[in-house]
Amino acid sequence: MCGIAALQLRNPSLHPQMGSLLSSMLCQIVDRGPDSAGLAVYNTPGLVSDGTSTLSLLGKDQGMTTAAITAGVAAMLPAGAAAATKVVGDTTLVSAAVGTDLLVKAVSETLPGATIIGRGEHVAVMKSVGHPMDIAAEHGLEAMAGSQGLSHTRMATESAVTAGGSHPFSVADDLCLVHNGSFSNHATVRRDLKREGVVFDSENDTEVGARYVASRLKQGDTLEEALVNLGKVLDGFYTLVVTTADSMAVVRDPIACKPAIIAETDDYVAMASEYRALAGLPGIDNARIFEPEPGKVYTWSL
């Protein structure tokens, strides 16, 4: 049992409230996953900026000072491409006005032991072990602005309680996936993806789903097509939420074993594992509220 809360803000006037709204949703799903949690926020000032790639690294202690990280990364970038390093809660963010692949290479050479948990121009990913509301507070979620937010509270079942095993999994630019449930054939799909050259960071079955979606998108699938194909390849009971720079998708397994409820208004789309996480949203009384149908992919774009 895990908890999911996701929010896409269609009305830009609500962007300053993104963090406070997502925090209030997260508060209501804590008992579904008290051992660890993760967050993904999009277009949050101070964390990401247009024209700049940002990598989210697991942990605040990378074995080097932020100044040393910045200097090491900058030395491997083209002349004039300045880098910046910032610690937010239990997460280290490294940014530079270069392509993401180039920044990944520079960071990996500067910090060979670092685990990249988020990448792209628009998203910052943060995750840690502990009470979800403590994690949210440590990272300053409530004060964050943004266009979208995604959160997950984890009750570990198939792998250890670690920050690296927490969701979301962000394995391609601005792509994040969270998961309530389990994939029964994840080991088989993992082997297939490894044969295609895909590299994994954890033993978590959710990472297999994220890597599969990223692989399908790279092959030209739309987000909806990628999730339809996931349903044909990965077996199990699940609710998934996937976000990109400008979209959000929800899908449940073909028998809808895991809970999900959606609220949609002209101002936002919100999804949660339980209705109580939606109850405090503005205009909820007039929202279209529904449970997603089994096996159907729902997508929304900004």
TILUM-936767 format. One record per residue (C-alpha): residue in three letters; y, x negated, z; chain. Coordinates in steps of 0.1 Angstrom, whole numbers, plus 2048, in hexadecimal, padded with zeros to 3 digits. Layout:
% residues N
<Ala <Y X Z> A>,
...
//
This chain:
% residues 302
<Met <800 800 800> A>,
<Cys <822 7F2 7F5> A>,
<Gly <844 801 7F1> A>,
<Ile <85B 801 7D2> A>,
<Ala <87F 80A 7D0> A>,
<Ala <892 806 7AF> A>,
<Leu <8B5 810 7A4> A>,
<Gln <8C7 810 782> A>,
<Leu <8EC 818 784> A>,
<Arg <8F8 82A 764> A>,
<Asn <91B 82F 772> A>,
<Pro <92E 80E 775> A>,
<Ser <943 81C 792> A>,
<Leu <923 81B 7A7> A>,
<His <91D 7F6 7A0> A>,
<Pro <92F 7EB 7C0> A>,
<Gln <917 800 7D4> A>,
<Met <8F7 7F3 7C5> A>,
<Gly <8ED 7DE 7E2> A>,
<Ser <8F5 7F8 7FD> A>,
<Leu <8E2 813 7EA> A>,
<Leu <8C4 7FD 7E3> A>,
<Ser <8C4 7F2 808> A>,
<Ser <8C3 816 814> A>,
<Met <8A6 81D 7FC> A>,
<Leu <893 7FD 808> A>,
<Cys <898 808 82C> A>,
<Gln <882 827 826> A>,
<Ile <864 814 818> A>,
<Val <861 7F8 831> A>,
<Asp <842 807 841> A>,
<Arg <830 805 820> A>,
<Gly <832 7DF 820> A>,
<Pro <83E 7CE 83F> A>,
<Asp <832 7AB 839> A>,
<Ser <849 79F 81D> A>,
<Ala <861 7AB 803> A>,
<Gly <874 7A2 7E4> A>,
<Leu <894 7AC 7D2> A>,
<Ala <8A1 7AA 7AF> A>,
<Val <8C6 7B1 7A8> A>,
<Tyr <8D7 7B2 786> A>,
<Asn <8FA 7A8 77D> A>,
<Thr <904 7A0 7A1> A>,
<Pro <925 78D 7A3> A>,
<Gly <921 76C 7B5> A>,
<Leu <8FC 769 7AC> A>,
<Val <8FC 76B 786> A>,
<Ser <916 76B 76A> A>,
<Asp <918 772 745> A>,
<Gly <910 754 72F> A>,
<Thr <8FF 741 74C> A>,
<Ser <8D9 73E 752> A>,
<Thr <8CE 741 776> A>,
<Leu <8AD 737 785> A>,
<Ser <8A2 745 7A7> A>,
<Leu <88D 72C 7BA> A>,
<Leu <875 736 7D7> A>,
<Gly <883 729 7F8> A>,
<Lys <8A4 71C 805> A>,
<Asp <896 6F9 80D> A>,
<Gln <88F 6E7 7EC> A>,
<Gly <88D 6C5 7FD> A>,
<Met <8AF 6BB 7EF> A>,
<Thr <8D3 6C5 7F7> A>,
<Thr <8E3 6DE 7E0> A>,
<Ala <8FB 6C3 7D4> A>,
<Ala <8DE 6AC 7CB> A>,
<Ile <8CC 6C8 7B8> A>,
<Thr <8EC 6D0 7A5> A>,
<Ala <8F1 6AB 79C> A>,
<Gly <8CC 6A7 792> A>,
<Val <8CC 6C5 77C> A>,
<Ala <8EE 6BE 76C> A>,
<Ala <8E2 69B 763> A>,
<Met <8C7 6AA 74D> A>,
<Leu <8DD 6C3 73B> A>,
<Pro <8F3 6BC 71D> A>,
<Ala <915 6AC 724> A>,
<Gly <92E 6C5 731> A>,
<Ala <914 6DE 73D> A>,
<Ala <91B 6E1 762> A>,
<Ala <901 6ED 77A> A>,
<Ala <905 700 79B> A>,
<Thr <8ED 705 7B9> A>,
<Lys <8F0 720 7D3> A>,
<Val <8DA 72A 7F0> A>,
<Val <8D8 74F 7F7> A>,
<Gly <8C2 759 815> A>,
<Asp <8A0 74A 80E> A>,
<Thr <8A7 744 7E9> A>,
<Thr <8B7 728 7D5> A>,
<Leu <8CA 731 7B6> A>,
<Val <8D1 717 79B> A>,
<Ser <8E8 71F 77E> A>,
<Ala <8F6 70F 75F> A>,
<Ala <905 71A 73E> A>,
<Val <8E7 710 729> A>,
<Gly <8C8 722 71D> A>,
<Thr <8AE 72C 737> A>,
<Asp <893 716 729> A>,
<Leu <8A9 6F7 72B> A>,
<Leu <8B3 6FF 74F> A>,
<Val <88E 704 758> A>,
<Lys <886 6E2 74B> A>,
<Ala <8A3 6D2 75E> A>,
<Val <89A 6E3 77E> A>,
<Ser <875 6DB 77B> A>,
<Glu <87C 6B6 776> A>,
<Thr <895 6B6 793> A>,
<Leu <87F 6CA 7AA> A>,
<Pro <85B 6C6 79F> A>,
<Gly <84E 6DB 7BC> A>,
<Ala <865 6F9 7B8> A>,
<Thr <858 71B 7B0> A>,
<Ile <86E 72F 798> A>,
<Ile <86D 754 7A2> A>,
<Gly <889 761 78B> A>,
<Arg <89A 757 76B> A>,
<Gly <8B4 764 753> A>,
<Glu <8D9 76B 74E> A>,
<His <8DA 78C 762> A>,
<Val <8C1 78C 77E> A>,
<Ala <8BE 77B 7A0> A>,
<Val <89C 77E 7B2> A>,
<Met <898 779 7D7> A>,
<Lys <878 77C 7EC> A>,
<Ser <86A 771 80D> A>,
<Val <851 778 829> A>,
<Gly <85C 78E 846> A>,
<His <86A 7B0 84D> A>,
<Pro <879 7BE 82D> A>,
<Met <89A 7C8 83D> A>,
<Asp <89D 7A6 84C> A>,
<Ile <898 797 82A> A>,
<Ala <8B2 7AE 81A> A>,
<Ala <8CB 7A5 835> A>,
<Glu <8C4 780 832> A>,
<His <8CC 782 80D> A>,
<Gly <8EA 799 812> A>,
<Leu <8DD 7B5 7FD> A>,
<Glu <8F3 7D0 80C> A>,
<Ala <913 7C0 7FF> A>,
<Met <907 7B9 7DC> A>,
<Ala <914 7CA 7BD> A>,
<Gly <901 7CD 79D> A>,
<Ser <8F3 7E3 781> A>,
<Gln <8CF 7E5 78C> A>,
<Gly <8BA 7DD 7AB> A>,
<Leu <895 7DA 7B1> A>,
<Ser <883 7D6 7D2> A>,
<His <860 7D4 7DF> A>,
<Thr <850 7D4 802> A>,
<Arg <82E 7C5 802> A>,
<Met <80E 7CC 815> A>,
<Ala <7F8 7B0 809> A>,
<Thr <7D4 7B9 800> A>,
<Glu <7C6 7A2 7E5> A>,
<Ser <7D9 782 7EE> A>,
<Ala <7E9 771 80B> A>,
<Val <80A 77B 81B> A>,
<Thr <821 761 80A> A>,
<Ala <844 762 7FC> A>,
<Gly <836 757 7DB> A>,
<Gly <81E 775 7DB> A>,
<Ser <83A 78D 7E1> A>,
<His <849 7A3 7C5> A>,
<Pro <85B 7A5 7AE> A>,
<Phe <84C 78D 795> A>,
<Ser <865 780 77C> A>,
<Val <854 76C 761> A>,
<Ala <86B 76F 744> A>,
<Asp <891 771 73F> A>,
<Asp <89F 78F 753> A>,
<Leu <87C 79F 756> A>,
<Cys <86F 7AB 778> A>,
<Leu <850 7BE 781> A>,
<Val <846 7CE 7A3> A>,
<His <824 7DE 7AA> A>,
<Asn <815 7F6 7C3> A>,
<Gly <7F0 7F5 7BF> A>,
<Ser <7D6 7DD 7B1> A>,
<Phe <7C8 7D1 790> A>,
<Ser <7A2 7D0 792> A>,
<Asn <79E 7B9 773> A>,
<His <7BB 7A2 779> A>,
<Ala <7A5 783 77A> A>,
<Thr <798 78A 757> A>,
<Val <7BB 791 749> A>,
<Arg <7C7 771 75A> A>,
<Arg <7AD 75C 749> A>,
<Asp <7B6 76C 727> A>,
<Leu <7DB 764 72C> A>,
<Lys <7D3 741 737> A>,
<Arg <7C0 73B 717> A>,
<Glu <7E0 745 705> A>,
<Gly <7F3 72A 718> A>,
<Val <803 740 733> A>,
<Val <809 72E 754> A>,
<Phe <807 740 776> A>,
<Asp <818 739 797> A>,
<Ser <803 74D 7AE> A>,
<Glu <7E1 75F 7B3> A>,
<Asn <7F2 780 7B6> A>,
<Asp <7E5 79C 79F> A>,
<Thr <808 7A8 799> A>,
<Glu <812 788 789> A>,
<Val <7F6 78F 76F> A>,
<Gly <807 7B0 767> A>,
<Ala <829 79F 764> A>,
<Arg <81B 783 74E> A>,
<Tyr <80A 79C 738> A>,
<Val <82A 7B0 733> A>,
<Ala <83E 791 72B> A>,
<Ser <823 786 712> A>,
<Arg <825 7A8 700> A>,
<Leu <84B 7A7 6FF> A>,
<Lys <84A 784 6F0> A>,
<Gln <832 792 6D5> A>,
<Gly <84C 7AC 6CC> A>,
<Asp <842 7CB 6E1> A>,
<Thr <85D 7E1 6EF> A>,
<Leu <85C 7E5 714> A>,
<Glu <84B 807 710> A>,
<Glu <832 7F9 6F8> A>,
<Ala <82A 7DC 70F> A>,
<Leu <823 7F4 72C> A>,
<Val <80E 80A 716> A>,
<Asn <7F9 7EB 70C> A>,
<Leu <7F7 7E1 731> A>,
<Gly <7E7 802 739> A>,
<Lys <7CC 7FB 71E> A>,
<Val <7C4 7D8 72C> A>,
<Leu <7C9 7D8 751> A>,
<Asp <7B3 7EF 767> A>,
<Gly <7BC 7FB 789> A>,
<Phe <7D1 813 79D> A>,
<Tyr <7F6 80B 79B> A>,
<Thr <81B 815 799> A>,
<Leu <830 7FB 787> A>,
<Val <856 7F7 783> A>,
<Val <862 7DF 769> A>,
<Thr <887 7D5 764> A>,
<Thr <899 7C1 74A> A>,
<Ala <8BE 7B9 745> A>,
<Asp <8C5 7DC 739> A>,
<Ser <8A7 7F1 73F> A>,
<Met <88F 7FF 759> A>,
<Ala <86B 80D 754> A>,
<Val <853 81F 76A> A>,
<Val <82E 825 764> A>,
<Arg <810 831 779> A>,
<Asp <7EB 82C 773> A>,
<Pro <7D9 847 75F> A>,
<Ile <7CF 85B 77E> A>,
<Ala <7F0 855 790> A>,
<Cys <7DF 848 7AF> A>,
<Lys <7FE 837 7BD> A>,
<Pro <81D 84A 7C7> A>,
<Ala <83E 84A 7B4> A>,
<Ile <85C 861 7B3> A>,
<Ile <87B 85F 79D> A>,
<Ala <89E 86D 7A0> A>,
<Glu <8B4 86E 781> A>,
<Thr <8D9 877 77E> A>,
<Asp <8F5 86F 766> A>,
<Asp <8FF 853 77E> A>,
<Tyr <8DD 842 785> A>,
<Val <8B7 841 783> A>,
<Ala <8A5 83A 7A3> A>,
<Met <880 836 7AA> A>,
<Ala <86E 832 7CB> A>,
<Ser <84B 834 7DA> A>,
<Glu <857 851 7F1> A>,
<Tyr <872 86C 7EE> A>,
<Arg <882 862 80F> A>,
<Ala <88E 842 7FE> A>,
<Leu <8A2 857 7E5> A>,
<Ala <8AF 871 7FE> A>,
<Gly <8CF 85E 806> A>,
<Leu <8DA 857 7E2> A>,
<Pro <8FB 866 7D7> A>,
<Gly <8F7 887 7C4> A>,
<Ile <8D2 889 7CC> A>,
<Asp <8D5 8AF 7D1> A>,
<Asn <8DC 8B3 7AC> A>,
<Ala <8C5 898 79F> A>,
<Arg <8A7 89F 789> A>,
<Ile <88A 895 7A0> A>,
<Phe <867 891 794> A>,
<Glu <846 87E 797> A>,
<Pro <83E 869 778> A>,
<Glu <81F 876 765> A>,
<Pro <7FF 862 765> A>,
<Gly <7FE 846 74C> A>,
<Lys <820 84F 73D> A>,
<Val <83A 834 738> A>,
<Tyr <85E 83D 742> A>,
<Thr <87B 827 736> A>,
<Trp <8A0 828 73C> A>,
<Ser <8BC 812 72E> A>,
<Leu <8DF 809 739> A>,
//
